[in-house]
Amino acid sequence: MPEKKNSAFFVEALEVPGMSEQVSIMLERIENSPDAHDWWTDKELMRYFDTLYKAGVITLPKDVIERIRWVALLAIASAREAGFSYGNVLIPPDYLPDDEIERYEDIYGWDVVERIVTFRKELRKRGWDSLL
């Protein structure tokens, strides 16, 4: 029997009832928040995805960086499905592999790219549970 592809896991995750709406509500709250925090520092959003994962509702990669990239992609797809414009909260460097992030320095500025790179370095050290 062939192994299931990542795209199949992704599509299954997007079919979770209410996920698109719930994620969009959280992204909108982040966007409108007066403290202007990065999406990955939002405990409610991270706990939501972690709860779905631990309940076996969605599948996430074991590698912590791949997992955060996967969460970014799921959040973007959920926002699109719900009709929420996520561009002020999530950007391409959020979901790109480390070796592709710096291509966006001219678009978003080094400070944004550096913040993502620094976050990922710290996440590698501290682990997934540090986001919860």
Secondary structure, DSSP 8 states (H G I E B T S, - for coil): -----HHHHHHHHHTSTTHHHHHHHHHHHHHH-TT---GGG-HHHHHHHHHHHHTTSS---SSHHHHHHHHHHHHHHHHHHHT---TTT--HHHHS-HHHHGGGHHHH-HHHHHHHHHHHHHHHHH-GGGG-
